[in-house]
Amino acid sequence: MDTLVNDDESLIASSANLAKLPAGQYSVELWQTTDTGVVVYPSNGQAIITLMPSIN
């Protein structure tokens, strides 16, 4: 899924990007396309995010 990045390099996260995923833990990578190629973050391993169930 595409995610936008602010000028200060922070991510613009939208709940719409995650709405169809069930609650749980996910391993994630950020792939940034640059003029010289693709950079993957983190460079070693993966980051973990936890999605909590909605209270609605």
VENZI-V513334 format. One line per field, one symbol per residue. ss: DSSP state (H for helix, E for strand, L for the rest). phi: phi as a letter, one per 20 degrees, with the letter a starting at -180 (. if undefined). burial: # if it has 16 or more other C-alpha atoms within 10 Angstrom, else .. Layout:
ss=???
phi=???
burial=???
//
This chain:
ss=LLLEELLLLLEELLHHHHLLLLLEEEEELEEEEELLEEEEELLLLLEEEEELLLLL
phi=.fcecfgemeeeecfffdgeefgqececcdddecfdqddddffcncedddeeffef
burial=.............................#..........................
//
